[in-house]
Structure formats: structure tokens, C-alpha cells
Amino acid sequence: MGQISVAFPEAIANSLIHQDLYITGAAPVVEIFDNRIEVTNPGTPLVDVLRIIDNPPKSRNEKLASLMRRLKMCEELGRGWDRMVLACEAQYLPAPHIEVFQDSTKVTLFSEMEFSNIPMEDKLWSCYLHACLMYIQGDALTNKSLRDRFGIPETSSSSSSRLIKEAIGKNLIKVLDPNTAPRYMKYIPIWA
């Protein structure tokens, strides 16, 4: 589980900072499995999950967040998801998976997994979040950037092409300029 150790502290900090303290009988829970870590906290996100990367930050517990920043337990306000996704990308791991329930939110961090073994839902989510990160950095997703993100060799570029096509079909990303030659095509999040 060492591969996800960079994203893990951020997931814990997020669960504490964003928990809904008005929900009784619940507290943040960390579950460790052989292939993943699940962090669950009471409360649902204050922002749309599809815009979790680029939305302005909102915190239920600002005093706790401020204290945790001063103690260096977390970074600047609103960068938690960016940091978690970037840490997973650097290790070729699936992006952190987020599930929203009626009164709680669960974030799952996965351990190392071959690209071919990653479920399509997680590949699509990772592709979408990669497009979001590229966009907020002033760039766009490309076949090459997606291959680099997953550690896919250039000889398997058709795998990333199929994933891009699927993400377009699911309305997660769109072509930046439809008049560009296919080889140089760039993609941005659907909301951009």
C-alpha cells in the first residue's frame, strides 16, 4: 500500500475538514484492504463531484481546517483533491474514487493495478479528472498525456484512444478544436 501513501494523508485531512458534525452516530472511518483504502466521513460534498477539481473551496469546519494547515497536516485551502489526483497520476494509479451516499461520502484510494485490470468506470473517472487537471493548468488532455498518466507504452496508444472515445461518449470530455488533425487532437472537460 506504499504507493498511495502520498494521497492518504490528504484523504484523511479532507474527511476531517469536510465532515458534517451535525450528523450524530457517525464519525470518519478508515478501512484498509489489501488493494485499497476507504475513507468515509459523515456528510455529503458541498460542491458538485464532477467539479471537485475546479470549484472554489467550501469547508464545513473552517476553524479545524485552519488549525490543520498551521500544523502542516494539510496544504492550502481547496487543493486536497488536486493533490490526491496528482499523487495517484504520478504512481499510475486509478484516480481516487468518490461515492456519495445519503448522509456520507466515501473516498477510495487504490493500490497498484495494471491498466488492463482497472474497471472501465475507474478508467473513465481517471481520464475525466486528468482532463480537469490539464485544463486548470492551462493545457488539454491528449492521447500522449493520457498514455503518460496511466503508464501506457506508445505501442498501445489504441488503448488510450478507445478510452478517450468512451469518455466523449459518456459526456465527460469534449474535443477542444474539431478542425484539428486526429493525431494532434486535444480534449477538455465537458464543462469547459
N, C-alpha and C positions, 0 to 999 in steps of 0.2 A: 504493500500500500504506500510505499515511499514516494511513488510518482505523483500522488495527489496531495502530498504534504504542503505544498505551496498554497493551494486553493483552500485547504481545510481550515486554517485559522480564520480566513475571510468568511467562510460559510458559518462558522461558529459566531463570529462577531456580528454578522448580519442577522442571525437568528435571535441574538440577544437584543440588538438595537431595534429590530422591527417587530418584536413580539407584541401582542396585544395583551397588556397587563390586566385588562378588564375581563378577560375570559378566565373563569375560575375552573379549577380542577385540571389545569393543563400547564405545562412548562416546556421549555426547549428540551428535545430529546436527541441524542446522538446514538445511532446504531451502526456498528462496524461489522461488515461481512467480508468474506474472502475476496470479492470482486468489486465492492463498492462501499461507500459510507453514505448514510442517510441522515440528514439533519432536519428535524421537524420542529416548528415553533407554532404557538397559538397565534392566530390572526392571519388575514389574507393580505396580499400586497396592496399598497396604496396607489400603485401605478399599473397600467396595463402590462401584462407579462411580455407581450410582443414588443413593447417599447422600453423594456427594463434597462437596456444599454444607454439609450439616448435621452430619456426623460429627466427633467430636473429632479434632484433627490428630494424625498419626503421621508421623514422619520417620525415614528410614534414616540420615541423616547430620546429626545434631543439632548437632555442632560446626561443620560447614560452614554450616548454617542460621543459627546464632547469629552467626557471623562475617559472613555476608551481610546480616543485619539490622543489625549495628553499622555496616557500610559503606554502609547505606541502599540496598542492591541489591535488597532485598525488604522487604515490610511484616511485620506481626505474624504469628506462627505460626498457620497454619490459615486464612488469609484469601485465599490465592492464587487459588483457583477463584472465590470470590465476586467478587474484584476483576476477574478476566478476564471473567466473565459480565456484570457491571455495565458494564464498558467497552464490550463488544460491544452491549449493550442501548442504551447512550447514543448509539451510532452507527447503530442499526437494523440491525446485522449479525447473521448467524446466530450462535448460541452456539458457543463453542469445542467442536469435536468431539473425542471421545476414543475411541481404538481400543486395545484390549488384545490383545497377541499373546502367544505362549508365554513369551518372555523379554524383552519390551519393551513400551513404551507410546508411542503417537503422539498428539499433540495438534495439531489443525489449526485455524488461525485464518483465517477467510475475509475477503476484501475486500468492498467494497460490492456488493450484489446486490438486485435488485428482488424484492419479496415473491413475486411470481408465478414467479420463476425459482429460488427456494430449493427444493431437493428435499424431499419430504414428510418423510423421515426427519429432516432437519435442522430443519424447522419443528416437528415433534413434540418433539425434544430441546430446542429453544429454549423451547417452551411449558412443558415439564416443569421446566426449570431456572428459568424465570420464576416458576412456582408455588412452587418451593422457596425462592427468594429472598423472595418476598412472605410466605411462611409464617414464615420465620425472623425477618422484620421485624415480625411480629405482624399481618399483613394477609392477604389472599387474592387470587388471580387473579380478574379479572373480564373481561368482554368488552372493556370500555374499557381496562383496564390492558394487555391483550394487544394491542389496536389501537395503543396508545401505544408499546408495546415494539417493534413492527415498523414503526411509522410508517404505519399503515393509516388512511385517512380514514374518518370516521364513515359516509359513504355506502357504504362497502364492509364494513360490520360483519358481513355474512353470511360473509365470508372467515374472520374470527376465530371466528365461531360454528361453522363447519364444522370448523375446527382443534380447537376445544375438544371437540366431539363425537367427533372422531377420537382425541384424547388420552384421553378417557374410555374409548372402545372398546379402546384399547391398554393399559388399566390403568396409566396414568401419573398421572392426576389423578382426583379424585372431587368430587362436589358437597358443599359444606360443610353446607348445610341443604336437604334435598329439598323442604321445605314452602314455600320462598321462591318468590315470583313469578318467572317466567323472566327478566324484564327486570332483576331485582336479584340474580340467581344469582351465587354466589361458589364458587370451586373451590380445593382444596388438594391437595398431593401425595398419592398413593395411600397412602403410609406414615403420613401424619399422623393 
